[in-house]
Amino acid sequence: MCFDEEYAPFQDKNKGSIQSRDIEKEIIKYLMKRGITSIQSFNCFSINHKEPESIVEMKRVNAIIRSEFKNYKGVYIYIDDSGCVLYVGIRKLAERVRFHYYESFGKYSGKNCEKHIKFFTQHQGNINILWALIETKEEQRRIKKELTDFLQPKYETMKKEGLLY
């Protein structure tokens, strides 16, 4: 789902960026209707997904990600500057965000990451990440499914259309 002219409350047209708290309210309202009350609010983190200019910059970004997400587990939503929901994910937040950052410039070679590398190298730039703590895997999976159904992230659409193979 992309939040464009039709979704004016989600976008600051002067800056072209997402008003994260407006989208957060809509997501929480949706989750409440679906009987999910474990998320009362989201945290917001912004990162520039691009290849670093040096190893020092890469280490600095890695440290910032670890500092923000620590050892937290939960759910996260990637939204680009144009307002497009790119990805919904779960698990250990620092690990996953760090992997996606490395994938955005093709520098990660983990298990089954070819689709992620193809996707994230095509979606570099400023990314807003909404995230919430959710400890149990069962609840993480349930929330990811609901958010994916509601937000229709671009990654899932491209995967269904066979564009990530």
Secondary structure per residue as TSV (DSSP state, phi and psi in degrees):
chain	resnum	aa	ss	phi	psi
A	1	M	-	360.0	132.6
A	2	C	B	-112.0	135.2
A	3	F	-	-95.7	96.1
A	4	D	-	-114.2	-148.1
A	5	E	G	-52.8	-39.3
A	6	E	G	-64.4	-27.3
A	7	Y	G	-111.6	51.8
A	8	A	G	-50.9	-36.7
A	9	P	G	-60.7	-20.6
A	10	F	G	-89.8	-9.8
A	11	Q	E	-127.3	133.7
A	12	D	E	-88.3	103.3
A	13	K	T	-66.1	-24.5
A	14	N	T	-69.6	-35.9
A	15	K	T	-103.9	-17.3
A	16	G	T	73.4	15.1
A	17	S	E	-112.5	164.5
A	18	I	E	-76.9	138.9
A	19	Q	-	-88.4	90.6
A	20	S	H	-56.5	-35.0
A	21	R	H	-70.9	-29.4
A	22	D	H	-69.3	-45.5
A	23	I	H	-66.5	-37.0
A	24	E	H	-57.0	-44.8
A	25	K	H	-60.8	-42.6
A	26	E	H	-65.4	-39.8
A	27	I	H	-65.6	-46.1
A	28	I	H	-63.6	-41.2
A	29	K	H	-59.1	-45.0
A	30	Y	H	-61.7	-47.8
A	31	L	H	-61.5	-40.3
A	32	M	H	-60.1	-42.9
A	33	K	H	-61.7	-28.9
A	34	R	T	-89.2	6.3
A	35	G	T	82.6	15.3
A	36	I	-	-101.8	111.2
A	37	T	-	-113.7	5.9
A	38	S	S	-74.6	-14.6
A	39	I	-	-113.0	116.7
A	40	Q	S	-100.4	-23.3
A	41	S	-	-161.1	163.7
A	42	F	-	-115.0	150.6
A	43	N	E	-88.8	158.8
A	44	C	E	-128.7	135.6
A	45	F	E	-137.3	137.5
A	46	S	E	-116.1	142.8
A	47	I	E	-146.4	147.2
A	48	N	E	-96.1	106.1
A	49	H	E	-80.0	96.4
A	50	K	S	-156.1	160.2
A	51	E	-	-66.8	129.1
A	52	P	-	-68.0	152.8
A	53	E	S	-79.3	-15.8
A	54	S	S	-155.3	166.7
A	55	I	H	-65.2	-31.6
A	56	V	H	-63.7	-44.4
A	57	E	H	-64.0	-40.9
A	58	M	H	-63.1	-42.4
A	59	K	H	-65.1	-38.0
A	60	R	H	-64.2	-46.0
A	61	V	H	-63.7	-42.1
A	62	N	H	-58.8	-43.3
A	63	A	H	-65.3	-38.7
A	64	I	H	-64.0	-43.9
A	65	I	H	-62.0	-47.6
A	66	R	H	-61.7	-38.5
A	67	S	H	-66.4	-40.1
A	68	E	H	-69.5	-46.1
A	69	F	H	-101.8	-12.7
A	70	K	T	43.9	-128.6
A	71	N	T	-107.9	24.0
A	72	Y	-	-66.5	149.6
A	73	K	E	-117.0	145.8
A	74	G	E	170.9	-153.0
A	75	V	E	-121.2	145.6
A	76	Y	E	-141.8	152.9
A	77	I	E	-129.6	123.2
A	78	Y	E	-92.1	129.2
A	79	I	E	-132.4	128.8
A	80	D	E	-85.0	175.2
A	81	D	T	-62.9	-24.5
A	82	S	T	-82.5	-5.9
A	83	G	S	97.3	10.4
A	84	C	B	-88.1	128.7
A	85	V	E	-76.0	116.1
A	86	L	E	-90.5	-41.1
A	87	Y	E	-158.8	144.3
A	88	V	E	-122.5	128.7
A	89	G	E	-138.1	170.5
A	90	I	E	-140.7	172.8
A	91	R	E	109.0	-149.4
A	92	K	E	-73.0	114.0
A	93	L	H	-63.5	-48.7
A	94	A	H	-60.7	-42.7
A	95	E	H	-62.3	-48.1
A	96	R	H	-67.9	-44.6
A	97	V	H	-63.7	-40.0
A	98	R	H	-63.7	-43.8
A	99	F	H	-59.8	-45.9
A	100	H	H	-63.5	-37.5
A	101	Y	H	-60.7	-49.3
A	102	Y	H	-64.2	-37.7
A	103	E	H	-63.8	-28.6
A	104	S	T	-66.4	-17.8
A	105	F	T	-125.9	24.1
A	106	G	T	69.8	24.0
A	107	K	-	-104.3	16.5
A	108	Y	-	-121.1	136.5
A	109	S	-	-129.2	54.1
A	110	G	-	-85.2	179.0
A	111	K	T	-61.6	129.3
A	112	N	T	54.4	38.0
A	113	C	-	-101.3	5.6
A	114	E	H	-58.2	-42.9
A	115	K	H	-63.9	-41.8
A	116	H	H	-64.2	-44.1
A	117	I	H	-61.0	-46.3
A	118	K	H	-59.7	-42.8
A	119	F	H	-69.2	-52.9
A	120	F	H	-71.5	-26.1
A	121	T	H	-69.6	-24.9
A	122	Q	H	-84.1	-11.0
A	123	H	S	-128.6	64.1
A	124	Q	-	-91.6	166.3
A	125	G	E	118.4	-165.1
A	126	N	E	-72.2	128.5
A	127	I	E	-125.0	132.4
A	128	N	E	-99.0	131.5
A	129	I	E	-117.6	115.2
A	130	L	E	-90.2	135.4
A	131	W	E	-147.0	152.8
A	132	A	E	-143.1	147.3
A	133	L	E	-76.6	127.6
A	134	I	-	-143.1	114.8
A	135	E	-	-78.5	-42.8
A	136	T	-	-85.9	141.2
A	137	K	H	-62.8	-36.9
A	138	E	H	-60.5	-47.2
A	139	E	H	-68.4	-37.2
A	140	Q	H	-58.6	-48.0
A	141	R	H	-62.4	-43.2
A	142	R	H	-61.3	-46.0
A	143	I	H	-67.2	-40.7
A	144	K	H	-59.7	-43.8
A	145	K	H	-61.0	-46.7
A	146	E	H	-62.3	-45.3
A	147	L	H	-66.0	-37.8
A	148	T	H	-65.2	-42.8
A	149	D	H	-61.9	-42.5
A	150	F	H	-75.3	-47.1
A	151	L	H	-90.1	-20.6
A	152	Q	-	47.2	64.1
A	153	P	-	-60.7	149.1
A	154	K	H	-58.0	-36.9
A	155	Y	H	-57.4	-47.0
A	156	E	H	-65.3	-39.2
A	157	T	H	-63.6	-46.5
A	158	M	H	-64.6	-37.8
A	159	K	H	-64.0	-44.7
A	160	K	H	-63.4	-34.4
A	161	E	T	-84.2	2.0
A	162	G	T	73.3	23.9
A	163	L	T	-90.9	0.6
A	164	L	T	-112.8	17.5
A	165	Y	-	-106.5	360.0
